[in-house]
Every structure is written in C-alpha cells, then in structure tokens.
Amino acid sequence: MIKHVASLLACILPTKCALAAPNDSLYQQIKQLDTELFAAFNRCDIDALASMYSKQLEFYHDTAGLDNYAQSIAASKTLCAKKLGLTRTLIPESLTVYPIKDFGALQMGEHRFCHLVNGKNDCGTFRFTHIWRHNKAGWKLHRVISYGH
C-alpha cells in the first residue's frame, strides 16, 4: 500500500511521470492497438474484438455499469445486430499514454461516436481510460473505463 501511495505522490511532479511522447514507441504501439480495436468495432468484427480483449476484461461504463469479458462480447453482438452504423473516431490530440511498469500501459483520451438518425449524424464525444496488459501472448485490453455520457 505504501509503495502505491509513494508512486502516486511521485507522479504529482511532472518530471516523475513517465508520459510517453507521441514519437515514443510505446505511444505508437498503443495508438496502433487503438486503431485496430476500433476498426474491428466499426466493422462489427466480434471475433477480432474478442481476440484483443483480456479474458479478465472489466469494462466500467458510467451509465451502463460493469461488464466482464463475456458480457462485453454479448453487448457488442447486440449493438451490431441493431445495425445502427455506429462508428468511433479517436480525437488524436487527446491521446495520452503512460507505461505501467512490468504490466503494460495506461491510455487516456476522448473519442467520438456517431450514427445516423433520420438521415442526420448523431454524435457524442466521451472520455475513456484503457489499461493494456502486455505479456507473452501480446497486448490485450484489460480494463476499460468509459465516462462522460
């Protein structure tokens, strides 16, 4: 507990936080994972989404609550079956990435979701936090926090 508090307090000083710069390889890797994840989302490729999720996925949504891996896959299937044409776009300048020692990376940003309603685009911009886990199996989306809805 004391170690975690000390790490959190150390991060209050900007020089102690390991924010990955946009030209950093970790930043580029996470940005690419984000691109792949939401390309699968936008085309309703459930198998691709499932392969990018950790089996221990926890998805926290401010209005929908908490879902696990199976519930998140089921929710994506239900959403895609509605054929809303929902698309997600990352707001590039909002993207920040922090390494998580011996685990993976923290990704934060804003994204815009749009779909057609009566021939007009209905869009909303929301905030998100992703925790990506890296191990011998590669990168997996381990935690999602989606808020500001």
C-alpha positions as CSV (number, residue, x, y, z in Angstrom):
1,M,0.0,0.0,0.0
2,I,2.8,2.5,0.9
3,K,4.6,1.7,-2.3
4,H,1.5,2.5,-4.4
5,V,0.9,5.8,-2.4
6,A,4.5,6.8,-2.9
7,S,4.3,6.1,-6.6
8,L,1.1,8.1,-6.9
9,L,2.6,11.0,-4.9
10,A,5.8,10.9,-7.1
11,C,3.6,11.3,-10.2
12,I,2.3,14.6,-8.9
13,L,5.5,16.1,-10.1
14,P,5.5,16.2,-13.9
15,T,9.2,15.2,-14.1
16,K,8.4,11.9,-12.3
17,C,5.5,10.8,-14.5
18,A,6.5,8.7,-17.5
19,L,4.2,10.2,-20.1
20,A,5.1,8.6,-23.4
21,A,5.7,11.2,-26.1
22,P,3.9,10.9,-29.4
23,N,7.1,9.8,-31.1
24,D,7.8,7.2,-28.4
25,S,7.5,3.6,-29.5
26,L,5.1,2.8,-26.6
27,Y,2.8,5.7,-27.6
28,Q,2.8,4.5,-31.3
29,Q,2.2,0.9,-30.2
30,I,-0.8,1.8,-28.1
31,K,-2.1,4.2,-30.8
32,Q,-1.9,1.3,-33.3
33,L,-3.7,-1.0,-30.9
34,D,-6.4,1.6,-30.5
35,T,-6.7,1.9,-34.3
36,E,-7.0,-1.9,-34.7
37,L,-9.5,-2.2,-31.8
38,F,-11.9,0.4,-33.2
39,A,-11.5,-0.7,-36.8
40,A,-12.9,-4.0,-35.6
41,F,-15.6,-2.2,-33.6
42,N,-16.6,-0.1,-36.6
43,R,-17.0,-3.1,-38.9
44,C,-18.6,-5.2,-36.1
45,D,-15.9,-7.8,-36.3
46,I,-16.7,-9.5,-33.0
47,D,-14.0,-12.2,-33.4
48,A,-11.3,-9.5,-33.8
49,L,-12.7,-7.6,-30.8
50,A,-12.7,-10.8,-28.7
51,S,-9.1,-11.5,-29.6
52,M,-8.0,-8.1,-28.4
53,Y,-9.7,-8.4,-25.0
54,S,-8.2,-9.9,-22.0
55,K,-10.2,-12.8,-20.6
56,Q,-10.2,-10.9,-17.3
57,L,-11.6,-7.8,-19.0
58,E,-13.5,-5.4,-16.8
59,F,-15.5,-2.7,-18.7
60,Y,-16.7,0.2,-16.5
61,H,-19.3,2.4,-18.1
62,D,-20.7,5.4,-16.2
63,T,-24.3,4.8,-17.3
64,A,-24.4,1.1,-18.2
65,G,-22.3,-0.2,-15.2
66,L,-19.7,-3.0,-15.1
67,D,-19.3,-5.8,-17.7
68,N,-16.8,-8.6,-17.8
69,Y,-15.3,-10.3,-21.0
70,A,-18.4,-12.4,-21.9
71,Q,-20.8,-9.6,-21.2
72,S,-18.8,-7.1,-23.3
73,I,-18.8,-9.5,-26.2
74,A,-22.5,-10.1,-25.9
75,A,-23.1,-6.3,-25.7
76,S,-21.1,-5.8,-28.9
77,K,-23.1,-8.5,-30.7
78,T,-26.4,-6.9,-29.5
79,L,-25.2,-3.4,-30.6
80,C,-24.1,-4.7,-34.0
81,A,-27.3,-6.6,-34.6
82,K,-29.1,-3.2,-34.3
83,K,-27.3,-2.1,-37.5
84,L,-27.0,1.5,-36.3
85,G,-23.9,2.2,-38.3
86,L,-22.2,3.3,-35.2
87,T,-18.6,4.5,-35.7
88,R,-15.9,5.5,-33.3
89,T,-13.2,8.0,-34.0
90,L,-10.3,8.8,-31.7
91,I,-9.7,12.5,-31.1
92,P,-5.9,12.4,-31.8
93,E,-4.8,15.4,-29.8
94,S,-6.5,13.9,-26.6
95,L,-4.5,10.7,-26.6
96,T,-2.0,10.2,-23.7
97,V,-0.1,7.1,-22.9
98,Y,1.7,6.1,-19.7
99,P,3.8,3.0,-19.2
100,I,2.8,0.7,-16.3
101,K,6.0,-1.0,-15.1
102,D,6.0,-4.7,-15.6
103,F,2.4,-4.7,-16.8
104,G,1.6,-2.7,-19.9
105,A,0.3,0.8,-20.5
106,L,-2.4,3.3,-19.5
107,Q,-4.2,5.0,-22.4
108,M,-6.5,8.0,-21.9
109,G,-8.3,10.2,-24.3
110,E,-11.5,11.3,-25.9
111,H,-13.4,9.6,-28.7
112,R,-16.4,10.5,-30.8
113,F,-19.2,8.1,-31.6
114,C,-21.6,8.8,-34.5
115,H,-24.5,7.1,-36.1
116,L,-27.3,8.2,-38.5
117,V,-30.7,9.1,-37.1
118,N,-33.3,10.2,-39.6
119,G,-30.6,10.9,-42.2
120,K,-28.5,13.1,-39.9
121,N,-25.4,12.3,-38.0
122,D,-26.0,12.0,-34.2
123,C,-22.6,12.2,-32.5
124,G,-21.3,12.4,-29.0
125,T,-17.8,12.9,-27.6
126,F,-16.8,11.0,-24.5
127,R,-13.8,10.2,-22.3
128,F,-12.1,6.9,-21.9
129,T,-9.3,5.2,-20.0
130,H,-7.8,1.9,-21.2
131,I,-5.4,-0.3,-19.4
132,W,-3.5,-2.5,-21.8
133,R,-1.7,-5.6,-20.5
134,H,1.4,-6.9,-22.2
135,N,2.7,-10.5,-21.8
136,K,4.0,-13.3,-23.9
137,A,0.6,-13.5,-25.6
138,G,0.9,-9.9,-26.7
139,W,-1.1,-6.9,-25.9
140,K,-4.7,-7.3,-24.5
141,L,-7.2,-4.7,-23.4
142,H,-7.5,-5.5,-19.7
143,R,-9.6,-2.6,-18.2
144,V,-11.9,0.0,-19.8
145,I,-13.4,3.0,-18.2
146,S,-15.9,4.9,-20.4
147,Y,-17.4,8.1,-19.0
148,G,-18.8,11.5,-19.7
149,H,-22.0,10.2,-21.3
